[in-house]
Amino acid sequence: MASRKTKDPKAADSEFQYASAIPIQIWRSDGTEMPSEYSQYEKVEQGAKPIIEWQNKLGQALAAELLPEATGLFFLQDFPNHYHLRWYQAKEDKKKHQAKHYYLFGYPEELGASKARKYYRSPNHFLPHLLWLIGDSQDRGDCACEFCSGSKPITSKSAKPKPPPSTGQAVPPTTTSAPPPTLPNNVTAVSNANAAASVNKNMTTNLNTKPKPASRPATTTQQPTSREVQTVAPHQAPEVAPKVAPSISQLSYPIYDRDSLFRSGEVVWYKNNNSWRVGVILSSNPTFTIIPFSHPLYRTQQVTKEEADIRPFLAFSIPQINNVLQEFKGRALVQIDWQALQERFGTQTDPSRREGLAIEATKLAALRVDQCYSTFDPFTEPIQNYDVFGGVFLGAEKICVGEAVRIILPREQQEQASEKGMPIVMVVRRILISREGGALMLEGSLWKLQHVALAQQPQTPNEAQLPSALRGEKEFRDGILKARGWCVQWVLINQNLLLDESAIRGRFYETRRLTPILNPAKYQEMLRQQHIDDIQTLLNNRGDSNGPRVGRVPNRAQAVAGAIPPDVDIDAPLMVV
């Protein structure tokens, strides 16, 4: 394993912990030499403490993005060719003995460009461009840095440097929302699921030791604490008229894509070259046709993707929206004057800003979707004071009667009801809209998964009536645990539970279907260790986007109005009302 050498004795202390760090080398560069007339920015000597600090932070950030399962410390061997660190100190700062300001120069300037040179102000500022250099794309439109995209840099919370290994307790996951990073084609994004990644031809690292999986993967999932306390206690189930008690199997609802991991009408992330984009699924058999989000003046074209190139919307967090557009949060995109915004952003004179504004529009559309819902497949079931439906688009996801959903319970109830690390779900029996206040309610039964000894031969009552996802989860876990003399059982906790929409986290996903996509390395590790973690904890919750509540909209088309071309029909097969 390579050792880090330092030429500056003053940097020895900070370098001590990096003595056995692993170097990462970036071979590709688009850097340009800085003209001599910019002599006010003095070049930092190679090996000086500021360079070492930048390269240590960038190395740790790259490791967090590309090698999330690896342990130890990493550093960037060298800046890409022609990128160099310079410092500047104003005269008044010198008199006051203020700190110097360090900037990374080298970003390629266009002919005839302004005399003002572009520079990166921090390692985190440079990281998106560094990730683009690692990838295969030559198109700057695929780079998420401030200068290439024309907007504020899009970086991942995981890009912050990892602290040195400690023998103390593991630090709990951060609660800050994080956007999906821009990564090369053959590198899986590091998201809430901490997907394992490989390193492509533009990057090498002397990683001699086999990465050790974390006991609990570090995530950037926004895990709300206050919402658990605010969750209302289970309501009394609504009064049902006599003679009307249809079972789940008797109810009519669209089932043509219930077995699909991703479904028509759902909003998802999909891989777009080196980045992740947001769009809505138009069809899902067997590949997925997706229409990307944008704004009404920026028309997008449909794309076809395989399942492996898609992530649930709740696998990533929505990036920070440009400050100029904060006032438009929650609005339908058709209600915004995009012509005025294009002029304000200068998209006519700078094509890169046109793409940047489209990305900002995508964030606004995704935020609105997360905060709204629409119902479909109405039932004629007579329930006093409620209208009944067979399905709901709850935020980004499509949920139907008879399916399992992740829920939020008050902490004390969660601890009492559930075995640690095991899922607890509600099987939806009815989807209700109150005629008085218009509140969305989900009625169903509460189930928990627990371990039992194989010798006990447990039997779940009416197991055949459970949703296929729950039966599949049991089948998968039983196959893994059998060699250890264990199995799992779904246990009914509450037959009649009524929760409002704030208590619904989102869809329940089978471990064997979602984990290989989100984190292949973790999936293989679970198989080897014969221990299954609750993959649901690696997902955000519906509503975590922290935007203004939109509430009910008439249909799915209204939820995404302005984000997709008006001639694209997403409602036809869904019986939307």
C-alpha positions in Angstrom: 0.0 0.0 0.0 1.4 3.4 -1.0 2.5 5.9 1.6 1.9 9.6 1.3 5.0 11.8 1.3 5.0 15.4 2.3 7.5 18.1 1.4 6.2 20.7 3.9 7.2 19.9 7.5 4.4 22.1 8.8 1.9 19.7 7.3 3.3 16.7 9.1 0.7 16.8 11.9 -2.2 16.8 9.5 -0.5 14.2 7.4 0.1 11.7 10.2 -3.3 10.1 10.0 -2.9 9.8 6.2 0.5 8.0 6.4 -1.0 4.8 5.1 -3.8 6.4 3.0 -4.7 5.0 -0.4 -3.9 7.2 -3.4 -6.5 7.8 -6.2 -5.2 9.0 -9.5 -7.3 10.8 -12.1 -5.8 10.4 -15.6 -8.2 12.6 -17.6 -8.1 16.4 -17.6 -9.6 19.3 -19.4 -7.4 21.9 -17.5 -5.7 24.9 -19.1 -2.7 26.9 -18.0 -3.4 30.1 -16.3 -2.3 33.2 -18.2 0.7 35.1 -16.7 -1.3 38.3 -16.3 -3.2 36.8 -13.3 -0.1 37.1 -11.1 -2.1 38.4 -8.2 -3.1 34.8 -7.6 0.1 33.2 -6.4 0.6 29.5 -7.0 0.8 27.2 -4.0 4.0 25.1 -4.0 3.6 21.4 -4.4 3.4 19.6 -1.1 2.3 22.6 0.8 -0.3 22.1 3.5 -3.3 23.7 1.6 -2.7 21.3 -1.4 -2.5 18.3 0.9 -5.7 19.3 2.7 -7.6 19.7 -0.6 -6.3 16.4 -2.0 -7.1 14.6 1.3 -10.7 16.0 1.2 -11.1 15.2 -2.5 -9.8 11.6 -2.0 -12.2 11.0 0.9 -15.1 12.5 -1.2 -14.3 10.3 -4.2 -14.1 7.2 -1.9 -17.5 8.1 -0.4 -19.0 8.4 -3.9 -17.3 5.5 -5.7 -16.1 3.1 -3.0 -18.7 3.3 -0.2 -17.9 -0.1 1.2 -14.2 0.6 1.5 -12.6 1.4 4.8 -9.6 3.5 5.6 -8.4 6.8 4.2 -8.0 8.0 0.6 -6.3 11.0 -1.0 -6.1 12.4 -4.5 -2.6 11.7 -5.8 -2.5 14.8 -7.9 -4.9 17.4 -9.3 -5.8 16.8 -12.9 -3.2 18.1 -15.3 -3.1 21.9 -15.5 -5.3 22.3 -12.4 -3.4 24.1 -9.7 -4.2 25.7 -6.4 -3.5 29.4 -6.0 -4.0 31.8 -3.1 -5.0 35.4 -2.8 -4.9 37.9 0.0 -6.2 41.4 -0.2 -4.0 44.2 1.1 -6.3 45.0 4.0 -6.3 41.3 4.9 -2.5 41.3 5.0 -2.4 44.2 7.3 -4.9 42.5 9.6 -3.0 39.2 9.3 -6.2 37.6 8.0 -6.2 34.1 6.4 -5.3 33.6 2.8 -8.0 32.5 0.4 -7.3 29.4 -1.8 -8.8 28.7 -5.2 -8.4 25.9 -7.7 -7.7 27.3 -11.2 -7.6 25.4 -14.5 -11.2 25.3 -15.7 -11.1 25.7 -19.5 -12.0 29.1 -20.7 -13.7 29.7 -24.1 -12.1 32.0 -26.6 -13.3 35.5 -26.2 -14.5 34.8 -22.7 -14.7 37.4 -20.0 -11.4 38.4 -18.3 -12.8 37.0 -15.0 -11.4 33.6 -14.6 -13.5 30.7 -13.3 -12.1 29.0 -10.2 -13.3 26.4 -7.7 -13.6 27.7 -4.1 -13.5 24.5 -2.2 -13.0 20.7 -2.7 -16.7 20.2 -2.5 -17.2 22.9 -5.2 -14.8 21.0 -7.5 -16.1 17.5 -6.8 -18.9 17.4 -9.4 -16.4 18.4 -12.2 -13.9 15.8 -10.9 -16.6 13.1 -11.1 -17.4 14.1 -14.6 -13.7 13.8 -15.5 -13.7 10.3 -14.2 -16.6 9.4 -16.4 -16.6 8.6 -20.2 -18.8 11.5 -21.3 -17.2 14.3 -23.3 -20.4 16.4 -23.1 -20.2 19.2 -20.5 -24.0 19.1 -20.4 -23.5 15.9 -18.3 -21.4 17.7 -15.7 -23.2 19.0 -12.7 -20.6 21.6 -11.6 -21.5 25.3 -11.4 -19.6 26.3 -14.5 -20.7 23.5 -16.8 -24.3 23.4 -15.8 -24.8 27.1 -15.3 -26.4 26.5 -11.9 -25.2 26.1 -8.3 -23.1 22.9 -7.9 -24.9 19.7 -7.3 -23.0 17.7 -4.7 -23.7 14.8 -2.4 -23.7 15.1 1.3 -21.6 11.9 1.2 -18.9 14.0 -0.5 -17.9 15.5 2.8 -14.6 14.0 4.1 -14.9 10.9 6.2 -13.4 11.3 9.6 -10.5 9.1 10.6 -11.6 5.6 11.8 -12.6 5.6 15.4 -12.9 2.9 18.0 -16.0 4.6 19.4 -19.6 4.2 18.5 -20.6 4.5 14.9 -21.9 8.0 14.0 -25.6 7.9 13.1 -26.6 8.8 9.6 -26.9 12.4 8.7 -30.3 13.9 8.4 -29.5 16.3 5.6 -31.1 15.8 2.3 -28.6 14.8 -0.5 -28.9 14.9 -4.2 -27.8 12.1 -6.5 -24.3 12.5 -7.7 -23.1 12.7 -11.3 -21.2 9.5 -12.0 -19.7 7.6 -14.9 -21.7 5.0 -16.8 -20.1 2.0 -15.0 -20.2 3.5 -11.6 -23.4 3.0 -9.5 -24.5 6.2 -7.8 -23.9 6.5 -4.1 -27.3 7.2 -2.8 -29.4 6.6 0.3 -28.8 3.0 -0.5 -25.0 3.3 -0.6 -24.7 1.4 -3.9 -21.4 -0.3 -4.4 -19.4 1.1 -7.3 -16.5 0.2 -9.6 -13.8 2.6 -10.8 -13.5 3.2 -14.5 -10.6 3.6 -16.8 -10.1 7.3 -16.0 -9.4 6.6 -12.4 -7.1 4.1 -10.6 -6.5 3.4 -6.9 -4.3 1.0 -5.1 -7.0 -0.7 -3.2 -5.3 -3.9 -2.1 -7.6 -4.8 0.7 -11.1 -6.1 0.3 -13.6 -3.6 1.3 -15.4 -4.4 4.5 -19.1 -3.8 4.6 -20.3 -1.4 7.3 -22.5 -2.9 10.0 -25.1 -0.5 9.0 -24.5 1.4 5.8 -24.0 5.1 6.2 -26.9 6.9 4.4 -28.0 10.3 3.5 -31.6 9.4 3.9 -33.5 12.1 5.6 -34.9 10.3 8.6 -37.4 12.6 10.3 -37.5 12.5 14.1 -40.3 15.0 14.7 -42.8 13.2 12.4 -42.6 10.1 14.5 -43.9 12.0 17.4 -46.5 13.9 15.5 -48.0 10.8 13.9 -51.6 10.5 15.0 -52.7 7.5 16.9 -54.7 4.9 14.9 -58.2 6.2 14.3 -61.3 4.2 14.8 -62.3 2.5 11.5 -65.1 4.2 9.7 -68.6 2.9 10.0 -69.4 0.4 7.2 -72.9 -0.1 5.9 -74.3 -3.6 6.6 -73.9 -6.3 4.0 -70.9 -4.7 2.5 -67.6 -6.3 3.5 -65.8 -7.3 0.4 -62.5 -9.1 0.8 -59.3 -7.8 -0.9 -59.6 -10.5 -3.6 -63.1 -9.3 -4.5 -62.2 -5.7 -5.1 -61.6 -4.4 -8.5 -58.3 -2.5 -9.1 -55.7 -2.3 -11.9 -53.4 -5.2 -11.5 -51.5 -5.2 -14.8 -48.3 -3.9 -13.3 -48.6 -4.8 -9.6 -45.7 -7.2 -9.9 -43.5 -4.6 -11.5 -40.8 -3.2 -9.4 -41.5 0.2 -11.1 -45.0 1.0 -12.3 -46.7 3.1 -14.9 -47.4 6.6 -13.6 -44.6 6.5 -11.0 -42.0 9.1 -10.8 -38.5 7.6 -10.7 -34.8 8.4 -11.1 -33.2 6.9 -14.2 -29.6 6.8 -15.3 -28.7 9.3 -18.0 -25.1 8.9 -19.1 -23.1 10.0 -16.1 -26.0 11.5 -14.1 -29.4 10.7 -12.7 -32.6 12.4 -14.0 -36.2 12.4 -12.9 -39.1 11.3 -15.1 -42.4 9.6 -15.1 -43.0 6.0 -16.3 -45.3 5.7 -19.3 -45.2 1.9 -19.7 -43.5 -1.0 -17.9 -43.6 -4.1 -20.0 -40.9 -5.5 -20.0 -38.6 -2.5 -20.4 -39.6 1.0 -19.1 -40.6 3.9 -21.2 -39.9 7.2 -19.3 -40.6 10.8 -20.2 -38.1 13.1 -18.5 -39.1 16.1 -16.5 -38.3 19.6 -17.6 -40.4 22.7 -18.2 -43.0 23.7 -20.9 -40.4 25.5 -23.0 -37.9 22.7 -22.9 -39.3 19.6 -24.7 -38.0 16.2 -23.7 -38.1 13.0 -25.6 -39.1 9.6 -24.3 -36.3 7.2 -23.3 -36.4 3.4 -22.8 -34.6 2.0 -19.8 -33.9 -1.4 -18.2 -34.9 -2.1 -14.6 -31.3 -1.9 -13.5 -31.1 1.7 -14.7 -33.9 2.9 -12.6 -34.2 3.8 -8.9 -37.2 4.5 -6.7 -37.8 8.1 -6.3 -37.3 7.7 -2.5 -33.8 6.3 -3.1 -32.4 9.8 -3.6 -33.2 13.2 -2.2 -34.1 16.2 -4.3 -31.1 18.6 -4.7 -31.3 22.1 -3.3 -33.3 24.3 -5.6 -31.7 27.5 -6.9 -32.5 30.5 -4.6 -34.1 32.4 -7.4 -36.7 29.7 -7.8 -37.5 29.1 -4.2 -40.7 31.1 -4.5 -42.1 28.6 -7.0 -42.0 25.6 -4.7 -45.3 23.7 -4.8 -46.6 25.4 -7.9 -47.6 23.5 -11.0 -45.0 24.3 -13.7 -47.7 25.5 -16.1 -48.3 28.4 -13.6 -44.8 29.7 -13.9 -43.5 32.3 -16.5 -40.7 30.3 -18.0 -40.1 32.8 -20.7 -39.2 35.4 -18.2 -37.0 32.9 -16.3 -35.2 32.0 -19.5 -34.4 35.7 -20.0 -33.4 36.1 -16.4 -31.0 33.1 -16.5 -29.6 34.2 -19.9 -30.4 30.9 -21.7 -30.5 32.6 -25.1 -26.8 33.6 -24.9 -25.5 30.7 -22.9 -26.8 27.2 -24.1 -25.4 25.5 -20.9 -27.8 27.7 -18.9 -30.7 26.3 -20.8 -30.0 22.9 -19.6 -29.3 24.2 -16.1 -32.8 25.8 -16.0 -34.4 22.6 -17.2 -32.7 20.8 -14.3 -34.0 23.3 -11.8 -37.5 22.8 -13.3 -37.1 19.1 -12.7 -36.4 19.7 -9.1 -39.5 21.9 -8.7 -41.6 19.3 -10.4 -40.3 16.5 -8.3 -40.8 18.5 -5.1 -44.5 19.1 -6.1 -45.1 15.5 -6.9 -43.7 14.4 -3.5 -46.1 16.7 -1.7 -49.3 15.8 -3.6 -51.5 12.8 -4.2 -54.3 11.7 -6.6 -56.8 8.8 -6.4 -58.0 6.4 -9.1 -60.3 3.4 -9.6 -63.3 4.6 -7.5 -65.4 2.0 -5.7 -69.2 2.2 -5.2 -68.8 0.7 -1.7 -71.1 2.6 0.6 -69.1 3.8 3.6 -70.6 6.7 5.6 -68.7 10.0 5.1 -66.0 8.5 2.9 -65.4 7.9 -0.8 -63.5 4.7 -1.5 -60.8 4.1 -4.1 -58.8 1.2 -5.3 -55.5 3.1 -5.7 -53.6 6.3 -5.0 -50.6 8.0 -6.4 -49.0 8.9 -3.1 -46.2 11.3 -3.9 -44.1 9.5 -6.5 -45.4 6.0 -5.9 -48.5 4.0 -7.0 -50.2 2.1 -4.2 -53.2 -0.2 -4.7 -55.6 -1.9 -2.4 -54.2 -5.2 -1.2 -50.6 -4.1 -1.1 -48.2 -3.5 1.8 -46.9 0.0 2.7 -44.2 1.2 5.1 -45.6 3.2 7.9 -44.6 5.6 10.7 -45.6 4.7 14.2 -44.8 6.6 17.4 -41.4 5.5 18.6 -42.8 3.7 21.7 -45.3 1.7 19.6 -42.6 0.9 17.0 -40.3 -0.5 19.7 -43.1 -2.6 21.3 -44.5 -3.9 18.0 -41.4 -4.7 16.0 -38.3 -6.8 16.4 -35.2 -4.6 15.8 -34.1 -4.6 12.2 -37.3 -6.3 11.0 -40.0 -4.6 8.8 -43.4 -3.6 10.1 -46.0 -2.9 7.4 -49.7 -2.2 6.8 -51.6 -4.2 4.3 -54.0 -1.7 2.7 -57.7 -2.8 2.7 -59.3 0.5 1.7 -58.2 3.9 0.4 -60.6 6.6 1.7 -61.2 10.3 1.2 -63.2 12.1 3.8 -66.2 13.9 2.4 -66.0 16.4 5.3 -62.4 17.5 5.4 -61.0 15.8 2.3 -58.4 14.0 4.3 -56.7 10.9 2.8 -56.9 7.8 5.0 -55.7 4.3 4.5 -57.4 1.4 6.3 -55.8 -2.0 6.7 -54.1 -4.5 9.0 -50.8 -4.1 10.7 -48.2 -6.9 10.4 -44.7 -7.4 11.7 -42.0 -9.9 10.6 -40.2 -11.8 13.3 -37.7 -14.7 13.6 -38.8 -18.0 14.9 -37.1 -21.3 15.3 -37.5 -23.7 12.4 -38.4 -26.5 14.7 -41.6 -24.7 15.8 -43.0 -25.0 12.3 -45.0 -21.8 12.5 -47.9 -21.1 10.3 -49.1 -17.7 9.4 -52.9 -17.7 9.4 -54.3 -17.1 5.9 -50.8 -16.7 4.5 -52.1 -17.1 1.0 -54.1 -13.9 1.4 -51.0 -11.8 2.1 -49.7 -9.6 -0.7 -47.2 -11.3 -3.0 -44.4 -9.0 -1.8 -44.8 -10.1 1.8 -45.0 -13.8 0.8 -41.9 -13.2 -1.4 -40.1 -11.6 1.5 -40.8 -14.6 3.7 -39.7 -17.1 1.0 -36.4 -15.2 0.5 -35.5 -14.9 4.1 -36.5 -18.5 4.9 -34.2 -19.7 2.2 -31.3 -17.8 3.7 -32.0 -18.6 7.3 -32.8 -22.3 6.9 -29.2 -23.4 7.3 -29.1 -21.7 10.7 -32.3 -23.4 11.9 -34.4 -20.3 11.6 -37.2 -18.9 9.5 -39.5 -15.8 9.6 -43.2 -15.4 10.1 -45.6 -12.5 9.4 -47.5 -11.8 12.6 -50.8 -9.9 12.7 -50.7 -7.0 15.2 -53.8 -5.1 14.5 -56.7 -6.2 12.2 -58.3 -2.8 11.9 -56.0 0.2 11.6 -56.8 3.6 10.1 -53.9 6.0 9.3 -53.8 9.4 7.6 -51.4 10.1 4.8 -48.7 11.5 7.0 -48.1 8.1 8.5 -47.4 6.4 5.2 -43.7 6.2 4.4 -44.2 4.6 0.9 -44.3 1.3 -0.8 -42.9 -1.9 0.7 -40.2 -3.4 -1.6 -38.9 -7.0 -1.5 -35.3 -7.3 -0.3 -34.4 -9.7 -3.1 -35.7 -7.3 -5.8 -34.5 -3.9 -4.5 -31.2 -4.7 -2.9 -29.4 -6.0 -6.0 -30.2 -2.7 -7.7 -29.5 -0.3 -4.9 -26.5 -2.0 -3.4 -25.2 -5.2 -5.2 -22.2 -5.6 -2.9 -24.4 -5.5 0.2 -26.8 -8.0 -1.3 -23.9 -10.5 -1.8 -22.7 -9.8 1.7 -26.1 -10.6 3.1 -26.2 -13.9 1.3 -22.7 -14.8 2.5 -23.4 -13.8 6.1 -26.9 -15.3 6.1 -28.1 -12.2 7.7 -30.8 -9.9 6.1 -30.9 -6.2 6.9 -34.1 -4.2 6.5 -33.5 -2.6 3.2 -36.5 -0.3 3.7 -34.5 1.8 6.1 -32.3 2.9 3.2 -35.2 4.7 1.5 -36.5 8.2 2.2 -40.0 8.7 3.3 -42.7 10.3 1.2 -42.8 14.0 2.1 -39.2 14.2 3.2 -38.5 16.8 0.4 -39.5 19.5 2.8 -41.6 21.4 0.4 -45.0 23.1 0.8 -47.9 20.6 1.1 -49.9 20.5 -2.1 -52.5 17.9 -1.1 -55.0 16.3 -3.4 -54.9 17.0 -7.2 -57.5 15.8 -9.7 -55.3 13.3 -11.4 -51.8 12.2 -12.2 -51.6 14.5 -15.2 -52.3 17.5 -13.0 -49.5 16.4 -10.6 -46.9 16.7 -13.3 -48.5 19.5 -15.4 -45.9 21.4 -17.2 -43.1 19.0 -16.4 -43.9 16.8 -19.4 -45.0 17.7 -22.9 -48.8 18.3 -23.0 -49.4 15.8 -25.7 -48.0 12.9 -23.5 -50.9 11.0 -22.0 -50.1 9.3 -18.7 -53.7 8.8 -17.4 -55.4 6.7 -20.0 -54.7 3.2 -18.6 -55.1 4.2 -15.0 -58.8 5.0 -14.7 -58.0 8.2 -12.9 -60.6 10.4 -11.3 
